[in-house]
Structure formats: structure tokens, C-alpha cells
Amino acid sequence: MRARRNVAIDVALAVAAFAATLALLGHGSTRDLDGVGVVLAACATWPLLARRRSPLGVLIVTTVASATLNGFDYALGPPFGPTLALFFVAADERTRARIVRTAVVVVALLVLHLGVTGIAEGGFPLTPLLFAILVWGSAWVFGDQVRQRRQRIAQLEERALRAERESARERRLAVAEERNRIARDLHDSAGHAINVILVQAGAARLLQERDPRASREALETIEEVARETIGEIDRLVHVLRDDGSSDSVEPPAGLAALETLVDRHRAAGLAIDVDVRGPRRQLTPSVDQAAFRIVQEALTNAARHGRGGAEIVVAFAANALEIHVANAVGPDAVDRNGGGLGLVGMRERAALLGGSVDTAANDGIFRVEARLPYGGET
């Protein structure tokens, strides 16, 4: 469809230039229009049909034919075919790569055309020279402007495509990051819940005959933890199944839920001391959630590997939120600084916010020390 449209445009231009040339020869010529004039007029215009393939070649052919018309004493006037051909040469993208050769050819053709005209007039062609400079100069300027405009449009389209590709890439990265976050949340929630359930189930078994009430409370805790965890896992899995198309998973709890987390572990038999230092300040959701998950994982490790107690310090320092969790470990405990998935998840959360997490076991105490910048930057 586009090819047919281009051909139609080229034919229309050639016909218009041919008709204008014939009209000039038929009404203002000192020589009657004859077959030679018609053939030369055709040679000066009809090559425009090939202007997309070789605009410079078309300019050469049409200019030579137009100069021949002037040399045979036909009417002098604007060379319609060569002027259009020069416009298309200036508008062609290939011209910039061969500008020197093109300039030499254009100047040579201009000199040829003016020389033949001067011979036909029998003197220096001052008027045709000025006219040629005006007409051909305008044709070149307009053609170059068209080329530049086409180039700008192509650049804008390329920028739009590049921006679209970058946007798609950023969306894929965002989906991948969200999936990683979901995986970490799933691990933290499931690990914490299983640990609490394990401790409470053991307590219920040991207390079922000696203290039925405490055993019943342990079973109720198991039921509550299991229900909450199943609900959170359902939300996370739903997001994964939707392939990231849903708006967002419900944000996990922040430090506002710290007391609930501590009470749950205390009910499981873990003695916990909490010390919040410094004036409280508004935390960004990412820092708030990361802080809660780090404390949650530290308490899970304390309940699983510790000796019945833990100390938590949450300090609102000048530039960052600082978290310290310490718990006693057995004499055979080793430094878990290499870490399992839980400790790795702590470090990843902190690193994403520009912070850090350090862990070490010394003198029978396992310590987790986290630093989370308020703005998510170091």
C-alpha cells in the first residue's frame, strides 16, 4: 500500500513538472515547440520517477537536459525538473555521507547550466545566475530542512522505543524484586510460625496432664499462629500465581506489631526483655517492615537454638534505626555468621536499604546487630 502511494506521488510530481515545462516552452519560447523540445522536456522531468533510487543521478540527467533546452534556444525560465531533483538530493539521508562529492556535482551542474545559458544569450548570464542562486539555494535549504525534520522524527521515535524498552525492563526488574521480597516474607513467616508451633506443641504435650489450662492455652496459640500464617501464605501465593499482575500483596507487619510478636514468644516460654531507646520517629514502610522481619528471624533463631531468653534493643539513632538482639546459646554452639536462609534474608533486606546486619557468637551469646538508614541510603 505504501509503495503504491509513493509511486503515485512520484508520477504526479513528474507529470506536474513536465506540464509546467511544456507550458513554458509553448508560451514564452523564441523557438516553436517541436518534437525535440518535447523529448528534452521529458528528459528534464520524467527521471524524477527514479528520485528515490538515485536522487543525484536524477539531478545530473535533468540538469543536462534542461541545459540542452537552453542551448537549443528554447524559452529560458525556471528549470522545474532540476530544481525538484536538487530538493530531493538535499532531502536524501545519503547526501550527508557524501556531501563533498554532492557539492562538487551540484556546482559543476550549475556552472554547466549557466554556461550554456550564457552562450545562448551571447553574454554573461547575470540575471540567470542570480535567479539560479535564489531558486537552487531555496530548493537546497528546503530539502535540507525536510531531511533534518525527518531525522528528528526518527530520533524521537527511537527515543520512544528505547524508553519503552527501558520501561519494560524496569517493570520486569520490579516484578523480580517483588517476587524476591515475597519469597523472603514467605520464608520468614513460615519459619517463625513453624518454630512457635513446635515450641507450643511441645509445651502442650508436657502440660496436658499437669496443667490442662496451660496446655489448652498452648493449643490455642498454635491455632492462632497457624490461622494467621495460612492467611499470609495464601496472599503471597496469590500474588505469585497472578504473575505480579495484582496491585500488591498486603504489606507485612512493622514495628507496631513488635509487642504482639514478643508476647507470642513469651507464651512459648522464651523470656524476652525489650528496650526501645531514643525518640520514636516515622519510618518508611520498607525500613519498618525490614526491622520487624529482622527481629522476627532473630527471635526464631533464639527459640530454636538458644537457652530460653533474649534481649532486644531498638534504638532510634540520629541517622539510622539500630537493632540489637542477643540470646544465650549452648557451649556447643558455633558462630552462625555464615548463616542459613534466615540470616541471609536479614542481610539481603538490610542491603537493599543501604544498611547492614552483623551476626556473631561469642562467650556463649549470639548477637544480631542491624543498622537500617531511615532514608534507605548509607
LUMVEXTOR-332351 format. One record per residue (C-alpha): x, y, z. Coordinates in steps of 0.2 Angstrom, whole numbers. Example, Ala and Ser with C-alpha at 12.3 -4.5 7.8 and 13.67 -1.06 7.14 Angstrom:
BEGIN
<atom><xx>62</xx><yy>-22</yy><zz>39</zz></atom>
<atom><xx>68</xx><yy>-5</yy><zz>36</zz></atom>
***
This chain:
BEGIN
<atom><xx>0</xx><yy>0</yy><zz>0</zz></atom>
<atom><xx>14</xx><yy>12</yy><zz>5</zz></atom>
<atom><xx>24</xx><yy>8</yy><zz>-11</zz></atom>
<atom><xx>9</xx><yy>12</yy><zz>-22</zz></atom>
<atom><xx>7</xx><yy>28</yy><zz>-13</zz></atom>
<atom><xx>25</xx><yy>33</yy><zz>-16</zz></atom>
<atom><xx>24</xx><yy>28</yy><zz>-35</zz></atom>
<atom><xx>8</xx><yy>39</yy><zz>-36</zz></atom>
<atom><xx>17</xx><yy>54</yy><zz>-28</zz></atom>
<atom><xx>32</xx><yy>52</yy><zz>-40</zz></atom>
<atom><xx>21</xx><yy>51</yy><zz>-55</zz></atom>
<atom><xx>11</xx><yy>66</yy><zz>-50</zz></atom>
<atom><xx>27</xx><yy>76</yy><zz>-47</zz></atom>
<atom><xx>34</xx><yy>71</yy><zz>-64</zz></atom>
<atom><xx>18</xx><yy>75</yy><zz>-73</zz></atom>
<atom><xx>17</xx><yy>92</yy><zz>-65</zz></atom>
<atom><xx>35</xx><yy>96</yy><zz>-69</zz></atom>
<atom><xx>33</xx><yy>90</yy><zz>-87</zz></atom>
<atom><xx>17</xx><yy>100</yy><zz>-90</zz></atom>
<atom><xx>25</xx><yy>116</yy><zz>-82</zz></atom>
<atom><xx>40</xx><yy>114</yy><zz>-93</zz></atom>
<atom><xx>29</xx><yy>112</yy><zz>-109</zz></atom>
<atom><xx>19</xx><yy>127</yy><zz>-104</zz></atom>
<atom><xx>34</xx><yy>137</yy><zz>-103</zz></atom>
<atom><xx>41</xx><yy>131</yy><zz>-119</zz></atom>
<atom><xx>24</xx><yy>134</yy><zz>-128</zz></atom>
<atom><xx>21</xx><yy>152</yy><zz>-122</zz></atom>
<atom><xx>37</xx><yy>161</yy><zz>-119</zz></atom>
<atom><xx>49</xx><yy>152</yy><zz>-131</zz></atom>
<atom><xx>58</xx><yy>161</yy><zz>-145</zz></atom>
<atom><xx>58</xx><yy>144</yy><zz>-154</zz></atom>
<atom><xx>42</xx><yy>134</yy><zz>-158</zz></atom>
<atom><xx>39</xx><yy>119</yy><zz>-148</zz></atom>
<atom><xx>43</xx><yy>104</yy><zz>-158</zz></atom>
<atom><xx>47</xx><yy>85</yy><zz>-155</zz></atom>
<atom><xx>65</xx><yy>89</yy><zz>-150</zz></atom>
<atom><xx>58</xx><yy>101</yy><zz>-137</zz></atom>
<atom><xx>46</xx><yy>89</yy><zz>-130</zz></atom>
<atom><xx>59</xx><yy>75</yy><zz>-129</zz></atom>
<atom><xx>71</xx><yy>86</yy><zz>-120</zz></atom>
<atom><xx>57</xx><yy>92</yy><zz>-108</zz></atom>
<atom><xx>53</xx><yy>74</yy><zz>-105</zz></atom>
<atom><xx>71</xx><yy>70</yy><zz>-101</zz></atom>
<atom><xx>71</xx><yy>85</yy><zz>-89</zz></atom>
<atom><xx>57</xx><yy>80</yy><zz>-79</zz></atom>
<atom><xx>52</xx><yy>61</yy><zz>-81</zz></atom>
<atom><xx>68</xx><yy>55</yy><zz>-72</zz></atom>
<atom><xx>60</xx><yy>61</yy><zz>-56</zz></atom>
<atom><xx>52</xx><yy>44</yy><zz>-56</zz></atom>
<atom><xx>68</xx><yy>37</yy><zz>-50</zz></atom>
<atom><xx>72</xx><yy>50</yy><zz>-37</zz></atom>
<atom><xx>71</xx><yy>38</yy><zz>-23</zz></atom>
<atom><xx>83</xx><yy>26</yy><zz>-30</zz></atom>
<atom><xx>96</xx><yy>39</yy><zz>-36</zz></atom>
<atom><xx>92</xx><yy>57</yy><zz>-32</zz></atom>
<atom><xx>110</xx><yy>63</yy><zz>-38</zz></atom>
<atom><xx>109</xx><yy>53</yy><zz>-54</zz></atom>
<atom><xx>92</xx><yy>61</yy><zz>-57</zz></atom>
<atom><xx>99</xx><yy>78</yy><zz>-54</zz></atom>
<atom><xx>113</xx><yy>75</yy><zz>-67</zz></atom>
<atom><xx>101</xx><yy>69</yy><zz>-81</zz></atom>
<atom><xx>88</xx><yy>83</yy><zz>-78</zz></atom>
<atom><xx>101</xx><yy>97</yy><zz>-77</zz></atom>
<atom><xx>109</xx><yy>91</yy><zz>-93</zz></atom>
<atom><xx>93</xx><yy>90</yy><zz>-102</zz></atom>
<atom><xx>87</xx><yy>107</yy><zz>-96</zz></atom>
<atom><xx>104</xx><yy>115</yy><zz>-101</zz></atom>
<atom><xx>102</xx><yy>107</yy><zz>-118</zz></atom>
<atom><xx>85</xx><yy>115</yy><zz>-119</zz></atom>
<atom><xx>93</xx><yy>132</yy><zz>-116</zz></atom>
<atom><xx>107</xx><yy>128</yy><zz>-128</zz></atom>
<atom><xx>94</xx><yy>125</yy><zz>-142</zz></atom>
<atom><xx>86</xx><yy>142</yy><zz>-139</zz></atom>
<atom><xx>70</xx><yy>137</yy><zz>-131</zz></atom>
<atom><xx>62</xx><yy>148</yy><zz>-118</zz></atom>
<atom><xx>73</xx><yy>152</yy><zz>-103</zz></atom>
<atom><xx>65</xx><yy>150</yy><zz>-87</zz></atom>
<atom><xx>65</xx><yy>141</yy><zz>-70</zz></atom>
<atom><xx>71</xx><yy>123</yy><zz>-73</zz></atom>
<atom><xx>57</xx><yy>114</yy><zz>-65</zz></atom>
<atom><xx>64</xx><yy>96</yy><zz>-66</zz></atom>
<atom><xx>82</xx><yy>100</yy><zz>-60</zz></atom>
<atom><xx>75</xx><yy>111</yy><zz>-46</zz></atom>
<atom><xx>64</xx><yy>97</yy><zz>-39</zz></atom>
<atom><xx>79</xx><yy>85</yy><zz>-41</zz></atom>
<atom><xx>90</xx><yy>96</yy><zz>-31</zz></atom>
<atom><xx>77</xx><yy>97</yy><zz>-17</zz></atom>
<atom><xx>76</xx><yy>78</yy><zz>-16</zz></atom>
<atom><xx>95</xx><yy>77</yy><zz>-16</zz></atom>
<atom><xx>96</xx><yy>89</yy><zz>-1</zz></atom>
<atom><xx>82</xx><yy>79</yy><zz>7</zz></atom>
<atom><xx>90</xx><yy>62</yy><zz>5</zz></atom>
<atom><xx>98</xx><yy>54</yy><zz>20</zz></atom>
<atom><xx>113</xx><yy>48</yy><zz>10</zz></atom>
<atom><xx>118</xx><yy>65</yy><zz>5</zz></atom>
<atom><xx>127</xx><yy>69</yy><zz>22</zz></atom>
<atom><xx>138</xx><yy>54</yy><zz>19</zz></atom>
<atom><xx>144</xx><yy>60</yy><zz>3</zz></atom>
<atom><xx>142</xx><yy>79</yy><zz>5</zz></atom>
<atom><xx>159</xx><yy>83</yy><zz>-4</zz></atom>
<atom><xx>155</xx><yy>73</yy><zz>-20</zz></atom>
<atom><xx>137</xx><yy>80</yy><zz>-20</zz></atom>
<atom><xx>143</xx><yy>98</yy><zz>-18</zz></atom>
<atom><xx>156</xx><yy>96</yy><zz>-32</zz></atom>
<atom><xx>142</xx><yy>89</yy><zz>-44</zz></atom>
<atom><xx>130</xx><yy>102</yy><zz>-39</zz></atom>
<atom><xx>142</xx><yy>116</yy><zz>-43</zz></atom>
<atom><xx>148</xx><yy>108</yy><zz>-59</zz></atom>
<atom><xx>130</xx><yy>106</yy><zz>-65</zz></atom>
<atom><xx>126</xx><yy>124</yy><zz>-60</zz></atom>
<atom><xx>141</xx><yy>131</yy><zz>-70</zz></atom>
<atom><xx>136</xx><yy>120</yy><zz>-85</zz></atom>
<atom><xx>118</xx><yy>126</yy><zz>-84</zz></atom>
<atom><xx>124</xx><yy>144</yy><zz>-83</zz></atom>
<atom><xx>137</xx><yy>142</yy><zz>-96</zz></atom>
<atom><xx>125</xx><yy>135</yy><zz>-109</zz></atom>
<atom><xx>113</xx><yy>149</yy><zz>-105</zz></atom>
<atom><xx>127</xx><yy>162</yy><zz>-107</zz></atom>
<atom><xx>131</xx><yy>155</yy><zz>-124</zz></atom>
<atom><xx>113</xx><yy>155</yy><zz>-129</zz></atom>
<atom><xx>111</xx><yy>174</yy><zz>-123</zz></atom>
<atom><xx>128</xx><yy>179</yy><zz>-130</zz></atom>
<atom><xx>134</xx><yy>187</yy><zz>-114</zz></atom>
<atom><xx>137</xx><yy>185</yy><zz>-96</zz></atom>
<atom><xx>121</xx><yy>177</yy><zz>-88</zz></atom>
<atom><xx>120</xx><yy>189</yy><zz>-73</zz></atom>
<atom><xx>101</xx><yy>188</yy><zz>-72</zz></atom>
<atom><xx>100</xx><yy>169</yy><zz>-74</zz></atom>
<atom><xx>115</xx><yy>167</yy><zz>-61</zz></atom>
<atom><xx>105</xx><yy>177</yy><zz>-48</zz></atom>
<atom><xx>89</xx><yy>168</yy><zz>-52</zz></atom>
<atom><xx>98</xx><yy>151</yy><zz>-51</zz></atom>
<atom><xx>106</xx><yy>155</yy><zz>-34</zz></atom>
<atom><xx>89</xx><yy>160</yy><zz>-27</zz></atom>
<atom><xx>80</xx><yy>146</yy><zz>-34</zz></atom>
<atom><xx>93</xx><yy>132</yy><zz>-32</zz></atom>
<atom><xx>98</xx><yy>139</yy><zz>-15</zz></atom>
<atom><xx>80</xx><yy>139</yy><zz>-9</zz></atom>
<atom><xx>77</xx><yy>121</yy><zz>-15</zz></atom>
<atom><xx>93</xx><yy>115</yy><zz>-6</zz></atom>
<atom><xx>88</xx><yy>124</yy><zz>10</zz></atom>
<atom><xx>70</xx><yy>117</yy><zz>10</zz></atom>
<atom><xx>76</xx><yy>100</yy><zz>6</zz></atom>
<atom><xx>89</xx><yy>100</yy><zz>20</zz></atom>
<atom><xx>76</xx><yy>106</yy><zz>32</zz></atom>
<atom><xx>65</xx><yy>91</yy><zz>27</zz></atom>
<atom><xx>79</xx><yy>80</yy><zz>29</zz></atom>
<atom><xx>83</xx><yy>87</yy><zz>47</zz></atom>
<atom><xx>64</xx><yy>86</yy><zz>51</zz></atom>
<atom><xx>63</xx><yy>68</yy><zz>46</zz></atom>
<atom><xx>79</xx><yy>64</yy><zz>56</zz></atom>
<atom><xx>72</xx><yy>72</yy><zz>71</zz></atom>
<atom><xx>56</xx><yy>62</yy><zz>70</zz></atom>
<atom><xx>67</xx><yy>46</yy><zz>68</zz></atom>
<atom><xx>77</xx><yy>51</yy><zz>83</zz></atom>
<atom><xx>61</xx><yy>54</yy><zz>93</zz></atom>
<atom><xx>54</xx><yy>38</yy><zz>88</zz></atom>
<atom><xx>70</xx><yy>29</yy><zz>93</zz></atom>
<atom><xx>70</xx><yy>38</yy><zz>110</zz></atom>
<atom><xx>52</xx><yy>32</yy><zz>112</zz></atom>
<atom><xx>56</xx><yy>14</yy><zz>108</zz></atom>
<atom><xx>71</xx><yy>15</yy><zz>119</zz></atom>
<atom><xx>61</xx><yy>22</yy><zz>133</zz></atom>
<atom><xx>48</xx><yy>9</yy><zz>131</zz></atom>
<atom><xx>61</xx><yy>-5</yy><zz>131</zz></atom>
<atom><xx>68</xx><yy>3</yy><zz>147</zz></atom>
<atom><xx>51</xx><yy>4</yy><zz>155</zz></atom>
<atom><xx>48</xx><yy>-14</yy><zz>151</zz></atom>
<atom><xx>65</xx><yy>-19</yy><zz>158</zz></atom>
<atom><xx>61</xx><yy>-9</yy><zz>174</zz></atom>
<atom><xx>44</xx><yy>-17</yy><zz>176</zz></atom>
<atom><xx>52</xx><yy>-34</yy><zz>174</zz></atom>
<atom><xx>65</xx><yy>-30</yy><zz>187</zz></atom>
<atom><xx>52</xx><yy>-23</yy><zz>198</zz></atom>
<atom><xx>42</xx><yy>-40</yy><zz>197</zz></atom>
<atom><xx>58</xx><yy>-50</yy><zz>200</zz></atom>
<atom><xx>62</xx><yy>-39</yy><zz>215</zz></atom>
<atom><xx>44</xx><yy>-41</yy><zz>222</zz></atom>
<atom><xx>45</xx><yy>-60</yy><zz>220</zz></atom>
<atom><xx>61</xx><yy>-60</yy><zz>229</zz></atom>
<atom><xx>53</xx><yy>-50</yy><zz>243</zz></atom>
<atom><xx>38</xx><yy>-62</yy><zz>243</zz></atom>
<atom><xx>50</xx><yy>-77</yy><zz>244</zz></atom>
<atom><xx>59</xx><yy>-69</yy><zz>259</zz></atom>
<atom><xx>42</xx><yy>-65</yy><zz>268</zz></atom>
<atom><xx>36</xx><yy>-82</yy><zz>264</zz></atom>
<atom><xx>52</xx><yy>-90</yy><zz>272</zz></atom>
<atom><xx>51</xx><yy>-78</yy><zz>287</zz></atom>
<atom><xx>33</xx><yy>-81</yy><zz>291</zz></atom>
<atom><xx>33</xx><yy>-100</yy><zz>288</zz></atom>
<atom><xx>49</xx><yy>-102</yy><zz>298</zz></atom>
<atom><xx>43</xx><yy>-91</yy><zz>313</zz></atom>
<atom><xx>26</xx><yy>-100</yy><zz>313</zz></atom>
<atom><xx>33</xx><yy>-117</yy><zz>312</zz></atom>
<atom><xx>45</xx><yy>-113</yy><zz>326</zz></atom>
<atom><xx>31</xx><yy>-106</yy><zz>338</zz></atom>
<atom><xx>20</xx><yy>-121</yy><zz>334</zz></atom>
<atom><xx>34</xx><yy>-133</yy><zz>338</zz></atom>
<atom><xx>38</xx><yy>-125</yy><zz>355</zz></atom>
<atom><xx>19</xx><yy>-124</yy><zz>359</zz></atom>
<atom><xx>16</xx><yy>-141</yy><zz>354</zz></atom>
<atom><xx>30</xx><yy>-147</yy><zz>365</zz></atom>
<atom><xx>23</xx><yy>-137</yy><zz>379</zz></atom>
<atom><xx>5</xx><yy>-144</yy><zz>377</zz></atom>
<atom><xx>12</xx><yy>-161</yy><zz>377</zz></atom>
<atom><xx>21</xx><yy>-159</yy><zz>393</zz></atom>
<atom><xx>7</xx><yy>-149</yy><zz>402</zz></atom>
<atom><xx>-8</xx><yy>-159</yy><zz>396</zz></atom>
<atom><xx>-9</xx><yy>-169</yy><zz>412</zz></atom>
<atom><xx>0</xx><yy>-157</yy><zz>425</zz></atom>
<atom><xx>-8</xx><yy>-141</yy><zz>419</zz></atom>
<atom><xx>-23</xx><yy>-143</yy><zz>407</zz></atom>
<atom><xx>-26</xx><yy>-125</yy><zz>407</zz></atom>
<atom><xx>-9</xx><yy>-120</yy><zz>401</zz></atom>
<atom><xx>-9</xx><yy>-135</yy><zz>389</zz></atom>
<atom><xx>-26</xx><yy>-128</yy><zz>382</zz></atom>
<atom><xx>-18</xx><yy>-110</yy><zz>380</zz></atom>
<atom><xx>-3</xx><yy>-118</yy><zz>370</zz></atom>
<atom><xx>-15</xx><yy>-126</yy><zz>359</zz></atom>
<atom><xx>-25</xx><yy>-110</yy><zz>356</zz></atom>
<atom><xx>-9</xx><yy>-101</yy><zz>352</zz></atom>
<atom><xx>-5</xx><yy>-115</yy><zz>339</zz></atom>
<atom><xx>-22</xx><yy>-112</yy><zz>331</zz></atom>
<atom><xx>-20</xx><yy>-93</yy><zz>331</zz></atom>
<atom><xx>-2</xx><yy>-94</yy><zz>323</zz></atom>
<atom><xx>-7</xx><yy>-107</yy><zz>311</zz></atom>
<atom><xx>-23</xx><yy>-97</yy><zz>305</zz></atom>
<atom><xx>-13</xx><yy>-81</yy><zz>303</zz></atom>
<atom><xx>1</xx><yy>-89</yy><zz>294</zz></atom>
<atom><xx>-10</xx><yy>-98</yy><zz>282</zz></atom>
<atom><xx>-19</xx><yy>-82</yy><zz>278</zz></atom>
<atom><xx>-2</xx><yy>-73</yy><zz>274</zz></atom>
<atom><xx>4</xx><yy>-88</yy><zz>264</zz></atom>
<atom><xx>-12</xx><yy>-88</yy><zz>254</zz></atom>
<atom><xx>-10</xx><yy>-69</yy><zz>250</zz></atom>
<atom><xx>8</xx><yy>-72</yy><zz>245</zz></atom>
<atom><xx>4</xx><yy>-87</yy><zz>234</zz></atom>
<atom><xx>-10</xx><yy>-77</yy><zz>226</zz></atom>
<atom><xx>2</xx><yy>-64</yy><zz>220</zz></atom>
<atom><xx>14</xx><yy>-77</yy><zz>213</zz></atom>
<atom><xx>0</xx><yy>-86</yy><zz>204</zz></atom>
<atom><xx>-6</xx><yy>-69</yy><zz>197</zz></atom>
<atom><xx>12</xx><yy>-67</yy><zz>189</zz></atom>
<atom><xx>14</xx><yy>-50</yy><zz>198</zz></atom>
<atom><xx>-2</xx><yy>-43</yy><zz>189</zz></atom>
<atom><xx>-11</xx><yy>-39</yy><zz>205</zz></atom>
<atom><xx>-8</xx><yy>-22</yy><zz>213</zz></atom>
<atom><xx>2</xx><yy>-28</yy><zz>228</zz></atom>
<atom><xx>2</xx><yy>-40</yy><zz>242</zz></atom>
<atom><xx>-4</xx><yy>-33</yy><zz>259</zz></atom>
<atom><xx>12</xx><yy>-26</yy><zz>267</zz></atom>
<atom><xx>19</xx><yy>-36</yy><zz>281</zz></atom>
<atom><xx>18</xx><yy>-30</yy><zz>299</zz></atom>
<atom><xx>30</xx><yy>-17</yy><zz>305</zz></atom>
<atom><xx>37</xx><yy>-12</yy><zz>322</zz></atom>
<atom><xx>20</xx><yy>-8</yy><zz>328</zz></atom>
<atom><xx>17</xx><yy>-27</yy><zz>330</zz></atom>
<atom><xx>33</xx><yy>-29</yy><zz>340</zz></atom>
<atom><xx>24</xx><yy>-32</yy><zz>356</zz></atom>
<atom><xx>12</xx><yy>-45</yy><zz>348</zz></atom>
<atom><xx>27</xx><yy>-54</yy><zz>342</zz></atom>
<atom><xx>36</xx><yy>-53</yy><zz>359</zz></atom>
<atom><xx>21</xx><yy>-59</yy><zz>368</zz></atom>
<atom><xx>19</xx><yy>-74</yy><zz>357</zz></atom>
<atom><xx>37</xx><yy>-80</yy><zz>360</zz></atom>
<atom><xx>35</xx><yy>-76</yy><zz>379</zz></atom>
<atom><xx>19</xx><yy>-88</yy><zz>378</zz></atom>
<atom><xx>30</xx><yy>-101</yy><zz>371</zz></atom>
<atom><xx>42</xx><yy>-100</yy><zz>386</zz></atom>
<atom><xx>55</xx><yy>-88</yy><zz>379</zz></atom>
<atom><xx>60</xx><yy>-74</yy><zz>392</zz></atom>
<atom><xx>62</xx><yy>-58</yy><zz>382</zz></atom>
<atom><xx>67</xx><yy>-40</yy><zz>388</zz></atom>
<atom><xx>63</xx><yy>-26</yy><zz>376</zz></atom>
<atom><xx>72</xx><yy>-9</yy><zz>377</zz></atom>
<atom><xx>67</xx><yy>5</yy><zz>365</zz></atom>
<atom><xx>79</xx><yy>19</yy><zz>365</zz></atom>
<atom><xx>78</xx><yy>37</yy><zz>358</zz></atom>
<atom><xx>63</xx><yy>47</yy><zz>352</zz></atom>
<atom><xx>52</xx><yy>37</yy><zz>340</zz></atom>
<atom><xx>51</xx><yy>43</yy><zz>323</zz></atom>
<atom><xx>41</xx><yy>39</yy><zz>307</zz></atom>
<atom><xx>49</xx><yy>25</yy><zz>297</zz></atom>
<atom><xx>47</xx><yy>22</yy><zz>279</zz></atom>
<atom><xx>37</xx><yy>6</yy><zz>275</zz></atom>
<atom><xx>52</xx><yy>-3</yy><zz>269</zz></atom>
<atom><xx>63</xx><yy>1</yy><zz>284</zz></atom>
<atom><xx>48</xx><yy>-3</yy><zz>296</zz></atom>
<atom><xx>45</xx><yy>-20</yy><zz>288</zz></atom>
<atom><xx>63</xx><yy>-25</yy><zz>287</zz></atom>
<atom><xx>65</xx><yy>-20</yy><zz>305</zz></atom>
<atom><xx>51</xx><yy>-32</yy><zz>310</zz></atom>
<atom><xx>57</xx><yy>-46</yy><zz>300</zz></atom>
<atom><xx>74</xx><yy>-45</yy><zz>307</zz></atom>
<atom><xx>68</xx><yy>-45</yy><zz>325</zz></atom>
<atom><xx>56</xx><yy>-60</yy><zz>320</zz></atom>
<atom><xx>70</xx><yy>-70</yy><zz>312</zz></atom>
<atom><xx>82</xx><yy>-66</yy><zz>327</zz></atom>
<atom><xx>68</xx><yy>-72</yy><zz>340</zz></atom>
<atom><xx>65</xx><yy>-88</yy><zz>329</zz></atom>
<atom><xx>84</xx><yy>-92</yy><zz>330</zz></atom>
<atom><xx>84</xx><yy>-88</yy><zz>349</zz></atom>
<atom><xx>69</xx><yy>-100</yy><zz>352</zz></atom>
<atom><xx>77</xx><yy>-114</yy><zz>341</zz></atom>
<atom><xx>95</xx><yy>-113</yy><zz>346</zz></atom>
<atom><xx>95</xx><yy>-103</yy><zz>362</zz></atom>
<atom><xx>93</xx><yy>-106</yy><zz>380</zz></atom>
<atom><xx>77</xx><yy>-98</yy><zz>385</zz></atom>
<atom><xx>80</xx><yy>-80</yy><zz>384</zz></atom>
<atom><xx>83</xx><yy>-65</yy><zz>373</zz></atom>
<atom><xx>86</xx><yy>-46</yy><zz>374</zz></atom>
<atom><xx>80</xx><yy>-34</yy><zz>361</zz></atom>
<atom><xx>86</xx><yy>-16</yy><zz>359</zz></atom>
<atom><xx>78</xx><yy>-5</yy><zz>346</zz></atom>
<atom><xx>87</xx><yy>12</yy><zz>345</zz></atom>
<atom><xx>81</xx><yy>27</yy><zz>335</zz></atom>
<atom><xx>98</xx><yy>34</yy><zz>332</zz></atom>
<atom><xx>102</xx><yy>51</yy><zz>323</zz></atom>
<atom><xx>103</xx><yy>43</yy><zz>305</zz></atom>
<atom><xx>98</xx><yy>25</yy><zz>306</zz></atom>
<atom><xx>87</xx><yy>13</yy><zz>316</zz></atom>
<atom><xx>98</xx><yy>1</yy><zz>326</zz></atom>
<atom><xx>93</xx><yy>-16</yy><zz>331</zz></atom>
<atom><xx>102</xx><yy>-27</yy><zz>344</zz></atom>
<atom><xx>96</xx><yy>-45</yy><zz>348</zz></atom>
<atom><xx>106</xx><yy>-56</yy><zz>360</zz></atom>
<atom><xx>102</xx><yy>-73</yy><zz>367</zz></atom>
<atom><xx>112</xx><yy>-86</yy><zz>376</zz></atom>
<atom><xx>117</xx><yy>-102</yy><zz>367</zz></atom>
<atom><xx>124</xx><yy>-118</yy><zz>372</zz></atom>
<atom><xx>143</xx><yy>-122</yy><zz>374</zz></atom>
<atom><xx>142</xx><yy>-132</yy><zz>359</zz></atom>
<atom><xx>135</xx><yy>-118</yy><zz>348</zz></atom>
<atom><xx>146</xx><yy>-111</yy><zz>334</zz></atom>
<atom><xx>146</xx><yy>-95</yy><zz>326</zz></atom>
<atom><xx>132</xx><yy>-95</yy><zz>313</zz></atom>
<atom><xx>139</xx><yy>-80</yy><zz>304</zz></atom>
<atom><xx>139</xx><yy>-89</yy><zz>288</zz></atom>
<atom><xx>121</xx><yy>-91</yy><zz>291</zz></atom>
<atom><xx>106</xx><yy>-101</yy><zz>285</zz></atom>
<atom><xx>92</xx><yy>-94</yy><zz>274</zz></atom>
<atom><xx>86</xx><yy>-84</yy><zz>288</zz></atom>
<atom><xx>102</xx><yy>-74</yy><zz>291</zz></atom>
<atom><xx>105</xx><yy>-72</yy><zz>273</zz></atom>
<atom><xx>87</xx><yy>-65</yy><zz>271</zz></atom>
<atom><xx>92</xx><yy>-52</yy><zz>285</zz></atom>
<atom><xx>107</xx><yy>-46</yy><zz>276</zz></atom>
<atom><xx>98</xx><yy>-45</yy><zz>260</zz></atom>
<atom><xx>84</xx><yy>-34</yy><zz>267</zz></atom>
<atom><xx>97</xx><yy>-23</yy><zz>275</zz></atom>
<atom><xx>107</xx><yy>-22</yy><zz>260</zz></atom>
<atom><xx>93</xx><yy>-17</yy><zz>249</zz></atom>
<atom><xx>90</xx><yy>-2</yy><zz>261</zz></atom>
<atom><xx>108</xx><yy>3</yy><zz>261</zz></atom>
<atom><xx>111</xx><yy>-5</yy><zz>279</zz></atom>
<atom><xx>119</xx><yy>-19</yy><zz>286</zz></atom>
<atom><xx>117</xx><yy>-35</yy><zz>298</zz></atom>
<atom><xx>131</xx><yy>-42</yy><zz>308</zz></atom>
<atom><xx>130</xx><yy>-59</yy><zz>317</zz></atom>
<atom><xx>142</xx><yy>-67</yy><zz>329</zz></atom>
<atom><xx>143</xx><yy>-79</yy><zz>344</zz></atom>
<atom><xx>155</xx><yy>-75</yy><zz>357</zz></atom>
<atom><xx>156</xx><yy>-81</yy><zz>376</zz></atom>
<atom><xx>140</xx><yy>-91</yy><zz>374</zz></atom>
<atom><xx>130</xx><yy>-76</yy><zz>367</zz></atom>
<atom><xx>124</xx><yy>-75</yy><zz>350</zz></atom>
<atom><xx>121</xx><yy>-57</yy><zz>344</zz></atom>
<atom><xx>112</xx><yy>-49</yy><zz>329</zz></atom>
<atom><xx>116</xx><yy>-31</yy><zz>326</zz></atom>
<atom><xx>107</xx><yy>-22</yy><zz>312</zz></atom>
<atom><xx>108</xx><yy>-4</yy><zz>305</zz></atom>
<atom><xx>94</xx><yy>2</yy><zz>294</zz></atom>
<atom><xx>96</xx><yy>20</yy><zz>287</zz></atom>
<atom><xx>80</xx><yy>30</yy><zz>288</zz></atom>
<atom><xx>80</xx><yy>35</yy><zz>270</zz></atom>
<atom><xx>86</xx><yy>19</yy><zz>264</zz></atom>
<atom><xx>103</xx><yy>26</yy><zz>260</zz></atom>
<atom><xx>120</xx><yy>24</yy><zz>268</zz></atom>
***
